Amino acid sequence: MSDPTIINTDRRGLRPIRRLAGRTALTVNSTLYECPQAKSATIESIVICNTSASAVAFRLYHTTPTEPAAVATALFYDLSCAANGSTLVEFPLYLNAGEKLVVYAATGSVVTATIYGREA
């Protein structure tokens, strides 16, 4: 019987891809995910879901322990998510221990961000 939390396994048969984190985006920069100490992580996809009847801009940053969430660390900056819509981003993004994904939304409490990947 398969585990319903597993959505895929990588092509080399390594650890299964799973939900690593999810949170509601606020109007201040907030940590979505921090790679645990002594681990590394591969982010396979990010889902941004807008539950508002209006489009909402969001930001996503990839920071190291010495870098703040700022223009220089932005992956997406004021990207619009359609009203009652979702944005799916698929890519391998590699994080080392202490690195973070930080999320922000122009309107608080209506956008959720969920990431899927693996830790090793």
Secondary structure, 3 states (H helix, E strand, C coil): CCCCCCCEECCCCCCEEEEEEEEECCCCCEEEEECCCCCEEEEEEEEEEECCCCCEEEEEEEECCCCCCCHHHEEEEEEEECCCCEEEEEEEEEEECCCEEEEEECCCCCEEEEEEEEEC
